[in-house]
Amino acid sequence: MTFLTHLSRRIGGLIILCAFGAIPARCQEPVPPTAKPAQQSAESSEKQPELPAQIELLETHVRFEANGDSRKEVHTRVRINNEMGAREFARLAFDYNRSSQQIEFPLVRVTHTGGGTADILPSAISDQPNPAVVNAPDYQDVRVKSIRILGLAPGDILEYRIVTSTSHHPLAPDFWLDHTFDRSGVVAQEIFELDLPASRQVQIRVSAAIPLVSSEKAVIGESEYTLYKWNISWPGLADEKTDSPQLANESDIAVTTFSSWSQLSEKLRSFLHLGFSTQIWADSMKLAGHPKEPVPDRLLYDLVRTKIATLDLQLDFSSFPLREASQVLASRYGRPEEKLELLLVLHFQQTLQRKLNYRVLAYTKAEFPERRLPRPSLLKGLLLLISESNKDVYLDPNVDVAPFGVIRADLRGKKALVLAGCPDGENSCWKNIPVDLPFPSFQHVAVDASVSDDGTLTARVQYTMRGDNELLLRLAFYQSPRERWKEVAQLLALSDGFRGKIASVSASDPYATKEPFAVEYEITQPKFVDLSNKPVRIPALLPQVGLPDPPAKAASGTAATAIDLGTPLDVETRLTLRLPEGTAARVPAGTSVERDYATFASTYGVSGSVVTAARHLNFLRREVGAERAADYNAFVRAVQGDEAQEITLEHSGVALKPPTPKERGKKN
């Protein structure tokens, strides 16, 4: 994988830890986060690891009414297998919206392994605001209702029923649903029942891997419904949920009353409040420091992303309607879609002075969304597209530390639904988010290190970066309290191969997005090297630049795929290493490789007791054609061969012998 992907993965995990480590998990149908058990062949007698808890039965019954109201009842029976399982189920928590939902627990019972049962008392149930809205008075209806279950022990059976009723949501009378059956083995038997009103035109798509138990018409009360039922027992499902690769990761069951993406686009446009208020503009300009007009787009973007706090709530069109932009500005906080609405209102003022066009886009991570049933659940967030003089700028003001025009890497190249109707047909509903960034990406790493007489290594490492890595590190430092910055730097150092203790760390202001992001830390490692022994070899103290793996051999009858290099990225690393007096060093020869898709060059030098090294890898293209796999393999081997070279040290005061021709390596 690329250096970009390598850093993204390690910092991405860190961001998750920093942002959500203190928030308890919440669930609608709790499933322990256990690893997927490997399937045991008939010939193997090896015992599989015990699950902390086994959900013996998971029953879900959903009924929709013609007016869009719904009722969902979940019945769960869990066998606790060990202490870890007891801890996992000691607290059940459920998100809900008090303005349109009610949640009840008609049954919560523990059957103890030694006999006897215990029903959970009402005093064990708490109802609190969601942690994301504790300081947001307008959103106290966003709640978490939880149950404390004390005294769970291995062998106990926990059984509970949860009933959630929803009425008068913002997009009623339309409704939609996604359901996917468990494939991990944690759920032994899963039953799903769905009641749909016969009076509504409803589209339903079911994976071919899911056998339908029954489908029938029935009159309940005064209304007629179509009743569906599925009953799945582990291991009754294959891992692949769809027969169509184009619909990978699709829900097993998808339901919607929207007839087309065009209809949904038109409906969602009404979700936003468009218009202009002179008071909003005056208050915004006061908050921005009374800039001269016309106000640059960047300043409006910076105003919304830095002055309006983001409520970390997922996009949910069945939840609250959006507050007016004036309310968002006055409260100084908002949901992601409310911040975008405020930015949209401010840009509306700009359209009165400039030929400025704008569109609101709802992005999705689903592949080929236009081929899926139209439903809001596939849409994960909103972006604002501003167009002027044939130049498009995509903005996401909800990533508080994203530079102007930067969209997260996981969204670029994806499709987004235009919330303005589709006058030219279904194909005009969608727009591709560009894959390019608004500026070149680079990463510069400088290591200034020294080795003391007792072999202790002290290094000061400086990172300066632009691009996707920049955004990840900005987020990591922005979301971490300053007292935890050493932990962030420690993980960064470990991933780059530096061992030791972080002595200090500093970073540029994550909000200051006009300039590249910079991080600097100092690390010490005692006993890094023992110079009293025979000559020792150390690697060049530089982060290794990872490369995408060479492509595996394509299966018979399938076409080889191109090699994805990711966003073009210029990486430079350099080292200055000061050695104790009387220490001689021998450095390897450099390497030079040039291709039209990437170049690599390295240099090594020694002057007295100072060793220098530098490596430069420049990804020029996004991908390498499959037909050039052999050439790419040769490029990778050349880079990896250079990274494997070592510096030889000898504490004798006598210069080391020059490297032999074989040791110098070959130029590529």
C-alpha positions in Angstrom: 0.0 0.0 0.0 1.0 3.6 -0.5 2.6 5.8 2.2 -0.6 7.7 2.1 -2.8 4.7 2.8 -0.3 3.5 5.5 -0.5 6.8 7.4 -4.3 7.1 6.8 -4.9 3.7 8.4 -2.8 4.2 11.5 -3.9 7.8 12.1 -7.5 6.9 11.2 -7.6 4.4 14.0 -6.2 7.0 16.3 -8.8 9.5 15.4 -11.5 7.0 16.2 -9.9 6.3 19.6 -9.6 10.0 20.4 -13.1 11.0 19.2 -15.2 8.1 20.5 -13.1 6.3 23.2 -15.1 7.8 26.1 -18.6 7.4 24.6 -20.4 4.1 25.4 -21.6 2.0 22.5 -25.2 2.4 21.6 -27.3 -0.1 19.8 -30.8 -1.0 18.6 -30.1 -4.7 18.5 -27.0 -5.2 20.6 -24.5 -7.6 19.2 -21.2 -8.2 21.0 -18.1 -7.0 19.0 -16.6 -10.4 18.7 -14.5 -11.7 15.9 -16.1 -13.7 13.2 -15.6 -17.4 14.0 -13.9 -19.4 11.4 -16.1 -22.1 9.9 -15.0 -25.6 11.0 -14.7 -28.2 8.3 -16.1 -31.7 8.8 -12.6 -33.2 9.0 -11.4 -30.7 11.6 -11.9 -31.5 15.2 -10.2 -28.3 16.4 -12.4 -26.5 19.0 -13.5 -23.0 18.0 -13.0 -20.1 20.5 -16.0 -19.5 22.7 -18.0 -16.4 22.0 -18.4 -14.1 25.0 -22.1 -14.3 24.5 -24.4 -16.1 22.0 -27.6 -14.5 20.8 -29.7 -17.6 20.6 -32.7 -15.8 19.2 -33.1 -12.4 17.5 -36.7 -11.6 16.4 -37.6 -8.3 14.7 -41.1 -7.3 13.7 -41.6 -4.0 11.8 -45.0 -2.6 10.8 -45.5 0.5 8.6 -48.7 2.4 8.4 -50.0 4.2 5.3 -49.3 7.6 6.9 -45.6 6.7 7.4 -45.8 5.8 11.1 -44.1 2.6 12.2 -43.7 0.2 15.1 -40.6 -1.9 15.6 -40.4 -4.7 18.2 -37.2 -6.5 18.9 -37.1 -9.7 21.0 -33.6 -10.9 22.0 -32.5 -14.0 24.0 -28.8 -14.0 24.9 -26.8 -16.7 26.6 -23.8 -15.3 28.6 -20.8 -17.6 28.1 -18.1 -15.9 30.1 -17.2 -12.8 32.2 -16.5 -10.8 29.0 -20.0 -11.5 27.8 -21.4 -10.5 31.2 -19.6 -7.1 30.9 -20.7 -6.5 27.4 -24.4 -6.9 28.3 -24.2 -5.3 31.7 -25.6 -2.1 30.0 -27.9 -1.9 27.0 -28.3 1.6 25.4 -30.6 2.7 22.6 -30.7 5.9 20.7 -34.0 7.6 19.9 -35.6 10.9 19.1 -38.2 11.9 21.7 -39.9 14.4 19.4 -41.2 11.7 17.1 -40.4 8.4 18.9 -41.3 6.4 22.0 -39.2 3.5 23.3 -40.4 1.0 25.8 -39.0 -2.1 27.5 -42.0 -4.5 28.1 -39.6 -7.3 29.1 -36.1 -7.4 30.6 -35.4 -10.6 32.5 -32.4 -12.6 33.6 -32.7 -16.4 34.1 -29.8 -17.5 36.3 -27.9 -20.7 35.6 -28.5 -21.9 39.2 -32.2 -21.4 38.8 -34.6 -18.5 39.4 -35.3 -15.4 37.4 -35.0 -11.7 38.0 -36.9 -8.9 36.2 -35.2 -5.6 35.8 -36.8 -2.8 37.9 -37.8 0.5 36.4 -35.1 2.2 38.6 -32.5 0.4 36.4 -33.7 2.4 33.4 -32.2 5.8 32.7 -33.0 8.4 30.0 -30.4 11.0 29.2 -29.5 13.4 26.4 -27.2 11.9 23.7 -23.6 12.9 24.7 -23.2 14.8 21.4 -26.0 17.2 22.4 -25.5 17.7 26.2 -24.6 21.4 25.6 -27.2 22.0 22.9 -30.5 23.1 24.4 -32.4 22.8 21.1 -31.6 19.1 20.8 -32.4 17.7 24.2 -34.9 15.4 22.5 -32.0 13.4 21.0 -31.8 10.8 23.8 -30.2 7.6 24.9 -32.3 5.3 27.0 -30.3 2.6 28.8 -30.8 -0.3 31.1 -28.4 -1.5 33.8 -28.3 -5.2 34.2 -26.6 -6.2 37.4 -25.6 -9.7 38.5 -25.1 -11.2 35.0 -22.9 -14.3 35.2 -21.6 -17.0 32.8 -24.5 -19.4 32.0 -27.2 -16.8 32.5 -29.9 -16.1 29.9 -30.8 -12.5 29.3 -34.1 -11.9 27.5 -35.6 -8.5 26.5 -38.1 -6.9 24.3 -37.7 -3.4 22.9 -40.6 -1.5 21.2 -39.9 1.7 19.3 -42.8 3.7 17.9 -42.3 6.4 15.3 -44.9 9.0 14.2 -45.0 12.2 12.1 -41.4 12.2 11.0 -40.4 15.0 8.6 -40.7 13.0 5.3 -44.0 11.3 6.2 -46.0 9.7 4.6 -43.1 8.2 2.8 -41.1 5.5 4.6 -38.1 3.3 3.9 -36.2 0.4 5.6 -32.9 -1.5 5.4 -32.2 -4.8 7.1 -29.2 -7.1 6.9 -29.0 -10.5 8.6 -26.1 -11.4 10.9 -23.4 -13.5 9.3 -20.9 -13.6 12.1 -22.3 -16.5 14.0 -23.0 -14.4 17.0 -26.8 -14.8 16.2 -27.8 -18.4 16.1 -31.4 -17.8 14.8 -32.8 -14.6 13.4 -36.4 -14.0 12.5 -37.5 -10.9 10.6 -41.1 -10.0 10.0 -42.3 -7.0 7.9 -45.8 -5.7 7.5 -46.4 -3.3 4.7 -49.7 -1.4 4.1 -51.5 -2.7 1.0 -52.8 0.7 0.2 -49.3 2.1 -0.6 -47.1 1.6 -3.6 -44.0 0.1 -2.1 -40.8 -1.2 -3.8 -39.0 -4.0 -2.1 -35.8 -5.8 -3.0 -34.6 -8.9 -1.3 -31.2 -10.6 -1.7 -31.3 -13.9 -3.6 -29.4 -15.4 -0.7 -32.3 -14.8 1.7 -35.1 -17.5 1.6 -38.6 -16.1 2.2 -40.6 -18.2 4.7 -44.0 -16.8 3.9 -45.8 -13.9 2.3 -49.5 -13.3 2.7 -52.3 -10.7 2.8 -54.0 -10.0 6.1 -56.5 -7.5 7.6 -55.4 -6.1 10.9 -57.9 -3.7 12.5 -59.4 -1.8 9.6 -56.3 -2.0 7.3 -54.9 -4.6 4.9 -51.3 -5.5 5.0 -48.8 -7.7 3.1 -47.0 -9.8 5.7 -43.5 -11.1 5.0 -41.4 -13.4 7.2 -37.8 -14.7 7.0 -36.2 -17.2 9.4 -32.5 -17.7 9.2 -30.3 -20.0 11.3 -26.5 -19.9 11.5 -24.7 -21.0 9.4 -27.6 -20.5 6.9 -26.1 -17.6 5.0 -23.2 -17.2 2.6 -20.8 -14.3 3.1 -21.8 -12.8 -0.2 -25.1 -10.9 0.2 -25.9 -10.3 -3.5 -25.5 -12.0 -6.8 -24.6 -8.7 -8.4 -21.1 -7.3 -7.9 -22.5 -3.9 -8.8 -24.7 -4.0 -5.7 -22.0 -5.2 -3.3 -22.8 -4.3 0.4 -26.4 -3.8 -0.4 -28.9 -4.6 2.4 -30.5 -8.0 2.4 -33.9 -6.3 2.5 -34.5 -2.9 1.1 -37.9 -1.1 1.2 -39.0 2.3 -0.1 -42.1 4.2 -1.0 -40.1 6.6 -3.3 -40.7 5.8 -6.9 -37.4 7.2 -8.2 -34.3 9.1 -7.3 -35.8 12.1 -9.0 -38.8 12.1 -6.7 -36.6 11.7 -3.7 -34.3 14.5 -4.8 -37.3 16.9 -5.2 -38.6 15.8 -1.7 -35.3 16.4 0.0 -34.9 19.8 -1.5 -37.8 21.0 0.6 -35.8 19.8 3.6 -33.6 22.9 3.3 -34.7 26.4 4.0 -33.6 28.6 1.1 -33.7 32.4 1.2 -31.9 35.4 2.5 -32.1 37.6 5.6 -30.3 40.9 5.9 -30.1 40.3 9.7 -28.3 37.0 9.2 -25.8 38.7 6.9 -25.2 41.5 9.3 -24.7 39.2 12.2 -22.4 36.9 10.2 -20.3 39.8 9.0 -20.0 41.1 12.6 -18.8 37.6 13.7 -16.3 37.6 10.8 -14.9 41.0 11.8 -16.7 43.2 9.2 -14.8 42.2 6.1 -15.1 44.3 2.9 -17.6 43.2 0.3 -17.8 41.2 -1.8 -16.7 38.6 0.8 -14.4 35.9 -0.4 -15.9 32.4 -0.5 -13.1 31.2 1.7 -14.0 33.6 4.4 -17.6 32.5 4.5 -16.5 28.9 4.6 -14.0 29.6 7.4 -16.7 31.4 9.3 -19.1 28.5 9.3 -16.5 25.8 10.0 -14.7 27.6 12.8 -17.4 29.7 14.5 -20.3 27.2 14.5 -19.7 24.1 16.6 -20.7 20.8 15.0 -23.2 18.5 16.7 -21.9 15.0 15.9 -25.2 13.5 14.7 -25.6 11.4 11.7 -27.7 12.6 8.8 -31.2 11.3 9.4 -34.0 12.7 7.3 -36.6 11.0 9.5 -35.4 13.0 12.5 -35.7 16.7 13.2 -36.4 19.2 10.5 -33.6 21.7 10.1 -33.6 24.8 12.2 -33.6 28.2 10.5 -30.2 29.6 9.6 -30.8 32.4 12.1 -31.2 30.0 14.9 -28.0 28.1 14.0 -26.1 31.4 13.8 -27.5 32.6 17.1 -26.8 29.4 19.0 -23.3 28.9 17.5 -23.9 25.2 17.0 -25.7 23.0 14.5 -26.0 19.6 12.9 -23.8 19.1 9.9 -26.7 19.7 7.5 -27.6 22.9 9.4 -24.1 24.3 9.1 -24.3 23.6 5.4 -27.7 25.4 5.2 -26.2 28.4 6.9 -23.3 28.5 4.4 -25.8 28.1 1.6 -27.8 31.1 2.9 -24.7 33.2 3.1 -23.7 32.3 -0.4 -27.2 33.3 -1.6 -26.2 36.8 -0.8 -23.1 36.4 -3.0 -25.3 35.4 -5.9 -26.8 38.9 -5.8 -23.4 40.4 -6.6 -21.7 37.8 -8.7 -22.7 35.2 -11.2 -22.5 32.4 -8.7 -24.3 29.1 -8.9 -24.7 26.6 -6.1 -26.1 23.1 -5.6 -26.6 21.0 -2.5 -25.4 17.4 -2.9 -26.2 14.4 -0.7 -23.3 12.0 -0.9 -23.3 8.2 -0.6 -20.6 5.6 -0.2 -22.6 3.0 -2.1 -21.4 1.9 -5.5 -23.8 2.4 -8.4 -26.4 4.1 -6.2 -28.5 4.9 -9.2 -29.2 1.2 -9.6 -30.4 0.8 -6.1 -33.8 1.5 -4.7 -34.2 5.2 -4.0 -34.2 5.8 -0.2 -32.7 8.4 2.2 -30.8 5.8 4.2 -28.2 5.5 1.4 -27.3 9.2 1.8 -24.7 9.9 4.5 -24.1 13.7 4.4 -24.4 16.9 2.5 -21.9 19.0 0.5 -22.2 22.4 -1.1 -21.0 22.9 -4.7 -20.2 26.5 -5.7 -19.7 27.2 -9.4 -18.3 30.4 -10.8 -16.7 31.0 -14.2 -16.8 27.3 -15.0 -14.8 26.6 -11.8 -16.3 24.2 -9.3 -15.5 24.2 -5.6 -16.8 21.5 -3.3 -17.2 22.4 0.4 -17.9 20.5 3.5 -18.0 22.9 6.4 -18.6 20.1 8.9 -15.0 18.9 8.9 -13.9 21.8 11.1 -10.2 21.6 10.1 -10.5 20.8 6.4 -8.8 23.3 4.1 -10.9 25.2 1.6 -12.1 22.9 -1.2 -10.8 19.7 0.4 -13.2 16.8 0.5 -12.3 13.7 2.5 -10.5 10.9 0.6 -13.3 8.4 1.3 -15.8 10.6 -0.5 -13.8 11.7 -3.5 -14.8 9.7 -6.6 -18.1 8.8 -5.1 -21.5 9.9 -6.4 -23.8 12.5 -4.8 -27.5 13.1 -5.3 -28.3 16.7 -6.5 -31.0 18.1 -4.3 -32.7 20.1 -6.9 -34.8 17.6 -8.8 -33.7 15.9 -12.0 -35.1 17.8 -15.0 -33.1 15.8 -17.5 -34.1 12.4 -16.2 -32.7 10.0 -13.6 -29.1 10.3 -14.9 -29.0 14.0 -14.2 -29.8 13.3 -10.5 -26.2 12.3 -9.8 -22.9 14.1 -9.9 -19.4 12.6 -9.4 -17.3 14.2 -6.6 -13.9 14.9 -8.2 -11.0 12.7 -7.2 -8.4 15.6 -7.2 -7.5 17.9 -4.4 -7.3 21.7 -5.0 -3.6 21.7 -4.4 -0.6 19.3 -4.9 -0.1 16.8 -2.1 3.3 16.5 -0.4 4.9 15.2 2.8 8.3 16.3 4.1 9.9 14.6 7.0 13.1 15.9 8.5 15.0 13.9 11.2 17.7 15.6 13.2 19.3 13.0 15.4 22.4 12.3 17.5 23.9 9.4 19.3 25.7 10.0 22.6 28.8 8.2 23.9 26.6 5.8 25.9 24.6 4.8 22.7 21.5 6.9 23.5 19.6 8.2 20.5 17.9 11.6 20.6 15.9 12.6 17.6 13.8 15.6 16.6 11.3 14.7 13.9 9.5 17.3 11.9 6.5 16.6 9.6 5.2 19.2 7.1 2.3 18.1 4.9 -0.5 18.9 2.5 -3.2 16.6 1.3 -5.1 13.7 2.8 -2.4 12.9 5.4 -2.6 16.5 6.4 -6.3 16.3 7.1 -5.9 13.1 9.1 -3.2 14.6 11.3 -5.2 17.8 11.7 -8.1 15.8 12.9 -6.0 13.7 15.3 -4.5 16.7 17.0 -7.8 18.7 16.9 -9.8 16.0 18.5 -7.2 15.1 21.1 -6.8 17.2 24.3 -3.4 18.8 24.4 -2.4 16.6 27.4 -2.8 13.6 25.0 -0.7 15.0 22.2 2.2 12.9 23.3 0.1 9.8 22.8 -0.7 10.9 19.3 3.0 11.5 18.6 4.0 8.2 20.2 1.8 6.3 17.8 3.1 8.3 14.9 6.7 7.5 15.9 6.1 3.8 16.4 4.5 3.5 13.0 7.6 5.1 11.5 9.9 2.7 13.2 11.1 5.0 16.0 11.3 3.4 19.4 11.7 5.3 22.6 9.9 7.9 24.7 8.4 11.1 23.5 10.0 14.0 25.3 8.0 16.9 23.8 5.6 17.5 20.9 4.2 20.6 19.2 1.8 21.1 16.2 0.6 24.0 14.2 -2.9 25.3 14.8 -5.3 22.7 13.2 -7.7 25.6 12.3 -5.0 27.4 10.3 -5.7 25.7 7.0 -4.2 28.2 4.7 -0.8 26.8 5.4 0.5 23.2 5.5 0.1 21.3 8.8 3.3 20.8 10.8 4.1 18.4 13.6 7.4 18.2 15.6 8.3 15.8 18.4 11.5 14.8 20.2 12.1 11.2 21.1 14.8 9.5 23.1 15.9 5.9 23.0 18.5 4.6 25.5 20.8 1.8 24.4 20.0 2.5 20.8 23.4 1.1 19.8 26.5 -0.4 21.6 29.5 1.1 20.0 31.9 -0.8 22.2 31.3 -4.0 20.2 32.4 -4.9 16.7 31.1 -2.7 13.8 27.3 -2.4 14.1 24.7 -1.8 11.4 21.7 0.5 11.8 19.0 1.4 9.3 18.7 4.9 7.9 16.6 6.6 10.5 13.9 7.5 8.0 10.2 6.5 7.7 9.9 3.8 5.2 7.8 4.8 2.2 5.3 2.0 1.6 4.1 1.1 -1.9 0.9 -0.5 -3.1 1.4 -4.3 -3.2 2.1 -5.7 -6.7 -1.1 -7.2 -8.2 -1.8 -10.8 -7.5 -2.1 -13.2 -10.4 -5.6 -12.8 -11.9 -7.8 -15.9 -11.7 -8.4 -17.8 -14.9 -10.9 -16.1 -17.1 -10.8 -12.7 -15.3 -9.1 -9.6 -16.4 -6.2 -8.2 -14.4 -6.9 -5.0 -12.5 -4.9 -1.7 -12.6 -2.6 -0.9 -9.7 -4.1 1.9 -7.6 -1.4 4.4 -6.5 -3.9 6.8 -4.8 -3.7 10.5 -4.8 -0.5 11.8 -6.5 1.9 12.5 -3.6 5.4 13.9 -3.3 7.3 12.4 -0.3 10.7 13.7 0.8 12.5 12.4 3.9 16.0 13.4 5.0 18.2 12.6 8.0 21.1 14.3 9.7 22.8 12.0 12.3 25.6 13.2 14.5 27.8 10.4 15.9 30.1 10.5 19.0 33.7 11.6 18.5 35.9 8.8 17.2 33.0 7.0 15.4 33.5 6.2 11.8 30.6 5.5 9.4 30.2 3.8 6.1 27.0 4.6 4.1 25.5 2.6 1.2 25.2 3.9 -2.4 22.1 5.7 -3.5 19.4 4.5 -5.8 17.7 6.2 -8.7 14.6 4.8 -10.4 12.4 6.7 -12.9 9.1 5.8 -14.4 6.3 7.8 -15.9 4.0 6.9 -12.9 6.5 7.4 -10.1 10.1 8.3 -9.4 12.4 7.4 -6.5 15.9 8.6 -5.6 18.1 8.3 -2.5 21.4 9.7 -1.5 23.7 8.9 1.5 26.8 10.7 2.7 29.2 11.1 5.6 31.4 14.0 6.6 33.5 13.5 9.7 31.1 12.3 12.4 27.9 13.5 10.5 25.8 11.1 8.4 23.2 12.3 6.0 20.5 10.5 4.1 17.6 11.5 1.9 14.9 9.7 0.0 12.5 11.2 -2.5 9.4 9.3 -3.8 7.1 11.1 -6.1 3.8 9.4 -7.2 3.0 11.1 -10.6 -0.2 9.1 -11.6 -3.1 7.6 -9.8 -2.7 4.1 -11.3 -0.5 1.8 -13.3 -2.1 -0.3 -16.0 -2.4 -4.0 -15.4 -0.3 -4.7 -18.5 2.7 -3.0 -16.7 2.7 -5.2 -13.6 6.1 -6.6 -14.3 7.6 -3.1 -14.7 5.9 -2.0 -11.5 7.3 -5.1 -9.6 10.8 -4.1 -10.7 10.1 -0.5 -9.4 8.9 -1.8 -6.0 11.9 -4.2 -5.6 14.3 -1.3 -6.3 12.7 0.9 -3.7 12.5 -1.9 -1.1 16.1 -2.9 -1.8 17.2 0.7 -1.0 15.2 0.9 2.2 16.8 -2.4 3.3 20.3 -0.9 3.1 22.1 -0.1 6.3 24.7 2.3 7.7 27.7 0.7 9.3 29.3 2.3 12.5 32.6 1.5 14.2 33.8 3.4 17.3 37.6 3.2 16.7 38.6 6.5 15.3 39.8 4.6 12.2 37.9 5.2 8.9 36.0 2.2 7.6 37.0 0.6 4.3 35.1 2.0 1.4 32.2 -0.1 0.1 32.9 -2.8 -2.5 31.3 -2.5 -5.9 28.8 -5.2 -4.9 27.9 -3.2 -1.8 27.3 -0.1 -3.8 24.4 -1.7 -5.5 23.2 -1.1 -9.0 21.6 2.0 -10.5 18.2 1.3 -11.9 
